[in-house]
């Protein structure tokens, strides 16, 4: 369960990263 959470977090971060590359938004 923990590994799945980490994997999802990693995908989330990379997703946010690619989105920021296209259109930067402040958190």
N, C-alpha and C positions, 0 to 999 in steps of 0.2 A: 504494500500500500504506500509506503514511504517512497519507494523507487518511482512509482507511478506519479506521485505528487511532484517529485523532482523533475521528472521528464516533462510533465505538463508545464511546470514553471519555466523550464529551459525553452520549450516551444513558445511559451507566452512572451518571454524576453526577446527572442529572435523575431517574433511577429511584431512586437512593438518597435523593435529596432528598424525593421524594414518599412514599417508605416511611417516612422519618423523621418526616414530617408526621403520618402516621397513628399510628405507634408509635416513639417516640424510643428509640434503642439506642446504647450507648456503643461506640466502635470499639476 
